[in-house]
Amino acid sequence: MFELFTALDDRVWEQRSIGAGRGGSNVEVAYTGPELVSGMLYQFRVTSFRDRNGKATAISRSEDLRGVFEYRAP
């Protein structure tokens, strides 16, 4: 699962349905959420799940301070 939060911890976007990555492969997802605000701080979070017998269990999450960035409009 991919999630994007504002500096105030408001979730502005999430993508739950993502293909499975294998080993060291990279997983890419196009951002389809609302327009970002230039100068705003955001945090991108990633959570990995294992699905066994139809029950998804979170097994890994990105570090708290990783994925923090300031968006600057091009």
Buried (B, 14 or more C-beta within 10 A) or exposed (E): BBBBBBEEEEEBBEBEEBEEEEEEEEEEEEEEEEEBEEEBEBBBBBBBBEEEEEEEEEEEEBEEEEBEEEEEEE
